[in-house]
Amino acid sequence: MSVNEKMVQDVVKEVMAKLQLAAGASEGKGIFADMNDAIAAAKKAQRYIHRMSMDQREQIISNIRRKTKENAEILARMGVEETGMGNVPHKILKHQLVAEKTPGTEDITTTAWSGDKGLTLIEMGPFGVIGAITPCTNPSETIICNTIGMLAGGNTVVFNPHPAAVKTSQFAVNMLNEASIEAGGPENIACTVGKPTMESSNIMMKHKDIQLIAATGGPGVVTAVLSSGRRGIGAGAGNPPALVDETADIRKAAGDIVNGCTFDNNLPCIAEKEIVAVDSVVSELMHYMVNEQDCYLASKEEQDKLTATVLTPKGLNRKCVGRDAKTLLGMIGVTVPDNIRCIVFEGEKEHPLIATELMMPILGVVRAKDFEDAVEKAVWLEHGNRHSAHIHSKNIDNITRYAKAIDTAILVKNAPSYAALGFGGEGFCTFTIASRTGEGLTSASTFTKRRRCVMSESLCIR
């Protein structure tokens, strides 16, 4: 271990120790023992934020970006150490991506109509205090991304983070408030509780001062938010299929799919979870994945052992989520070299390791007789989540037909899945993809109300 790595490890241990919060205690900026107190503090801060100019908000956001980059490695190591999921290098990249490509105040725009009858404007205004539920898969990334967008729109936010990532989440909240204070803004632009629970989540969702709730997580969380009686933005589950047809560059497709699938050990909800390939290219695709992309071809016996290990009667085995391929294979008694990064096999679409969203670097390949059959199977595997899907094809007509059939918030063509977040692709970054409620990739403008301002028979100077 290098001196730099040891220093980072020591800092992580010190931070983790400081954030060992006793039940009912609070420590750090924006962290409260009681959810009601957290909401009250965020409400007070929001009054201040609402009076600030856009330039002043942007100064806070610029400081958040700077501090996120400075703390990217610490946040990445904290996330891996606390949750046991993902890997540090990829989490560092994700934090850098959030810092650089999450939209700020430039996303808050005005629409205007001017004519003989006067001037009409559509302005984007804040909701006020937003309640947010965040996952353990991308905890600090989601908190930082949400706060930048919500703050740009003039809001403050109260988080109820996943209990499995509470320390990492609290570190991120503390950092956000430090960034605000340093830039001349108020404390408590982002708040949370020392011990997040279902009870604290329910208090947040029913509180009179919470006008909007943004939930990033599984289907149960999103359903609860949509049943809260509040306006809800729901970023739910997905099971993104990658379709490969006979016109694709098969070698490139193999590399892109494996790179996307293994990014942060398959934790991103947009990542490739299974492959549907037309019959004529399956053998070639498997060849490149195994021989050039460091994939391990699992036998039928190993598939059965994996199924029994990663799936339980209650769902996913949490000890397997976000683990690397070598670790997963080790759990079933298979020893492989360190370079193995993905587990592949061929199976029917109903195979439990294919039909289930695993969030692990396991790729089942489903064989289709032709393109129409491939589309039908991919649509079935996506399960109507309308979240994300991918295709590798040089046939524009095929891409168009697939896009219409799959009808997802994200469709990536001929690239790894993470291109959808602006990593190796164009466009902005977000970690809240609201497929369930229809907003798609959320940004600052998502967290605003539209207000129409009309000046009749005035201010028309043409």
N, C-alpha and C positions, 0 to 999 in steps of 0.2 A: 504494500500500500504506500503510495507517495505521501509526502508531507501534506500536500494540499488536501488529499482525500482524507487523511487522518484528522486534519483540522475540521473539515466539514462533518465528519462522523462525530467528533467531539461536540461540535455546535448542535448537531441534531439531538444527541443524547441530553445535552443541557436544556435545550428547548423542550424536549419531550418531558423531562423531569419537572420543569417549571409549569407545564400545562397538565400535570396530574391533578385534576380538580376534584376536591372532595365533594360529595353530594351536597348541593345547596350552596356551594361556595362559588365565587367568581374571581377571575384573575385576568388581566389584560384588557385593553381598550375594546369596548363594544361587547363584552361578555358579562351576562347578568345571571343571577341565581333564579330569577323568575321571568317567565315569558311576558307577563303583563308589564313588568318594568322595562324589558327590552323594547317592547312596542312603544311605550311612552317615551323612551329616550330617542328612538328613531323618529317619532312624530315631532319632537322638539327640534331635532336636527333637520328634518325636512322643511320646516318653516324657514330655517336659515338658508338651506339650499335653494328653495323656491325664489328667494330674493336675490340670489347671486346671478350675475350675468353669465351668458354662455361661455365667454372667455374665462371667467373665474372657475366655472365647472371644468373646463378643458384643462386648466392648470392642475387641478386635482387629479384628473385622469392621466395626464402626462406623468405626474409623480407616481401614480399607481403602476403605470407601465415600467418606469425606471426601477421601482422597488421590486416588482415581480421578476424582472430580469436578474437583479442582484440576488434575489432569494430563490431563484429557480432550482438550483441544486439542493438547497436545504428542504424546500417544499417537496421535491421529488423523492428525496431519501426518507423524509417523514412519512409520505404517503405509502411507500413500499414497506417501511418498517412497521407502521401501524396496522395496515390492512393485509399485508402479505400478498398484495396483488400487483401485477405489472412489473416494469423494470425501470431503473433509475434513468438511463440515457434517454429513453423515449419520453418519460415524464418531464425531463428537462426540456426537451423539444416542444412538448405540449404547452408548457408554461411560457416559453419564448414566443410560441405562436399566438397564445392568448394576448400577451403583452403587445405584440406588433400588429395583429390583424383583427382585433375586436373593435368594431366601430364605436366612435365616441360622439361628440356633439355634431360632427358633420352629417350624421344620420338624421338629425332633427331638422326638417325642412318645412317651408311654407308653400302652399299652393295658392295661386291668386287668379282671379278673373276680373278683368277690367273692361267696361263697356259703357254704352250710353246711359245705363241705369246706375252707374256707380262702381264700387269696388267691393269684392268679396274675397275674404281670406279663409283658408283652412290652416289653423295653427295646431301644433302638437303640444299638448300640455301634460303635466304629471298626474298620475293617479294619487300620489301621496306616499303612504307607506305600503310597500309591497311585501307580501309574505312569500318565502321561497323554501322549498324542500329540495335538498341536494343529495346525491348518491355517494356511495363509498368507492365507486369505480373511478370517478374523476372528481374528487372532492374539492380540492383547492382550485383546480382549473375552472370548475363550474362557478364557484363562489366569486372568483375574480372576474370572470367573463360576465356574469350576471350583474355584478356591482357596477362595472364600467358602463354597461348599457343602461341600467336603471338610473344611475346617477346622471348620465348625459341627458336623460329625459326629465330631470328635476325631481326624481324620487329618492327616498332612502329605502333600505331593505332589512328585513328581519329573517334570518335563516334558522331553520330547524334541520340541521345536518344529520346524515346517517350516523347512528351511534358508533358504528365500526370505524368511523373516520373523524371522530370528534376533535382530537388534538390537532390534527392537520387543519381541520376547518377553522378551529379557534385561532391558530397561528395566522391563517390567511385573513380572518376578520380583524385581528389586532393590527396586522400589517396595513390593511386598507385604511383603518382609522389613523394610523401614524402618517400615512401618505397624505390624508386630508389635512391634518393639523399642520404638517410641514408646509403645505401649499396655501395656508391661510383659510382653510375650510373648517367646519365643525367636527367634533368627535361624534361618533355613533352614526356615521353615514351607513354603516353595516353593523348589525347587532346579532347576537345569538345568545344561547343559554349554556350554562356550565354543564348541564346534564340533559341533553335532548331526549325526549321520550314521546310516546304516542300521545300522552296527555298534553305535553307542551305543544305538540303539533295541532291537536284539536283546539286548544286555546287560541292559537294563531289563526286557524282557519275560520273560527267563529267570532273573532274579535271585531268590534264595530269600527275600529280604525284601520282595518285591513280591507282595502277595496279590490285588490287583485292578488291572486295567488299563482305563482309559477312553480310547477312541480317537475323535477327531472328525476325519473326513476322507473320502477316497474309498473305494471298495469294496475296493481292494487292501490298504489299511491295516487296515480292519476285519477282513478275512479273515485277515491275519497275526496280529492280536490273538486272534481266536477259535481260532487254531491253536496258540497259545502254551502251552496247558496251564494257564493261569491263568483265574480268573473274569474275563470281559470284558464291558464295556459298549460297544456299537458304535453310533456315530452316523455312518451312512453317507450315501450320495448319495440324491438325489431328482430327480424331474422333474415338479414340481407342475403339474397342469392346472387351469385356471380354466374351469368350465362356466357358460354363460349360457343360460337357457331363455327362453321367450316371455313369462313372467310378470314378469321382472326389470325394475327401473328401469334402462333401458339407459344413460341418460346417467350416472347414478351408478356403474353397473357399469364403464363406460369409464374414469371417473376413478379409481375404486378399483383397478382392475387395473393401469393405467399407473403410479399412485403406488406400488403394491407392487412392480411389476416393476423400476422405476427406482431404488428405494431402495438406496443404496450401489452403484449400477450393477449391480444384480441379483446381488450376491455372496451374500446370505443363502440358505441351502439351501431355505428355506421359500418363497422368492419365486416369483411366477407365471412359469412358463417358456413356456407356450403357452396358447392359448384354444381351447375347443371350444364352438361356439355353434350353436343350432338355426337352420335355414335362414332362417326368417322374420325374424330379428333381426340377421343378419350385416351387411347394408348399413347399418342404423342405427348399429350398434356401431362399424363402421369409420368412419362419418361423424364421430361424436363423438371418436373417438381421433385422427383426423387434423386435424379442424377446431377442436377445443376442448382437446385434451390434448397438443398439440405433438408428434405422432408423424409420422414420415416414411414414406410408402407406397412400398415398394421394388418396382421393376419386376422382371420375370422375369430380365432380364439382370443387374440388380444383386443379385438373390438368388443367382444362380450365382457371381458374383464374391465375394460375402460367404461363400458356402459354401467356395469355394476358399481364402479367406483365413483364416477362423476355424477351419477343420477341417484337420487334417493326417493322413497315413496312421497316425500314432502317437496321434491323438486331438486334443484341443483345442490350438489355438495359444496358448500361455501369454501371448504378447504382446497377446492380444485379451481375455483374461479380466479382467472388472472394469473395462473401459474404457467411456467414455461413448459415446452414439450418434454424436455428431459426429466423434469420433476414429475409430470403426469405419467410418463412411462415408468419411472422408478416406482411409482405407487402400485404398479401391477407387476413389479419384479423384472422389468426389462431395462437393461443397462445400455445406454447409447453414448456416443461421443458428445462433447460439449457443443459441437457445431449444429446438431440437430435442432431445428427450430419450429417444425410443424409436423403433425401426425396426419397422414392421408390414408384413405381407403375408398373403395367403391361400394356403393350400396343403393338400395331402393329409397325413394323419397320418404317413406314412412319409418326408416331406421331412426331410433331414438336419438342417436348422435347427430342426425341430419335435421330432423324435424324440430328439434329443441334448440333454442338460442342458448349456447353454452358459455360464451365469453371466455373461451379457451382456444389455443391454437390447434384445433382439430378440424380438419376439412374433409367432409364426405363428398364424394363425386357421384352424382346421379347421371346415368346414361339416358339420353333421349334419342328416339329414332329419327327425328328431324327437327327443324326449327320450331314448327308449330307445337310439337310435343314438348320441346324444351321450355317454351313460353308458358304452356299450361302447367308444367311441373314447378317452374319458378314462382308463378303466381300462387300456387297452392302452398309452397314453402314459405312465402312471405306472410302468410296467414292473415292478410287483410290489415296489417299494421299500417300500411301506407308510409313506411318510414324511409328505408333506403334499399337500393338495388344497384347492380353493376352489370355491365355487358362488355364483352370483347368481340368486336365485329368490325369489318370494313364495309359492311352493307348498310347504307343509310336507311333503306326501306325496313330492314330488319330491326335496326335501332329504334326507328319510329314506331313500329308495331309493338315492340317490347315496352317502350315508354308509355304508350297508351294503355296497354294491358296491365302493367304493374302499378301504375298510378301512384308513385311514391314521392315523398317530399324531396328526395335526393336520388338522382340517377347518374352514376359515373360511367363514362365511356372510355375504354382503352387506357385505364390508369388505375393505380391503387386507390382504395377507398378513401384514404386520408386526403386525396386531392380535393375532395368535397369541402374540406375545412380550410382550404387555402394553402395547404402544405404540398407544394409541387403543382398547384393549380391556382387559377384566378378566383377572386372573390374573398369575402370576409370570413372570419372564424367565429364559431359559436359552439358551445357545449350544451345548449338547450335547443333541441330540434323538435318542435311541437307538431308532430305528425297527427296526433290524436285530435287536436283541436283546430288544426288547419293553418296555423301561422307559419309553419315550416321552419326555416332557419331564423331564429329570433335575433334581433339586434335592438339598438336603442329605440328606434321608432316603434317597435312592438310594444314597448312598455309606456306608451303615451295614449292619451285620449285625443280624439280629433274634435276641434272646436271651430265652428263657423262664425266668422265676424263679418257683418254686412254693413256697408256704408252706402245708403241709397242716394242716387243722384248727386253724389259728391266725389271728389278726388279722381274724376275722369278728366284729364287735361289734354287729351289727344285732339 
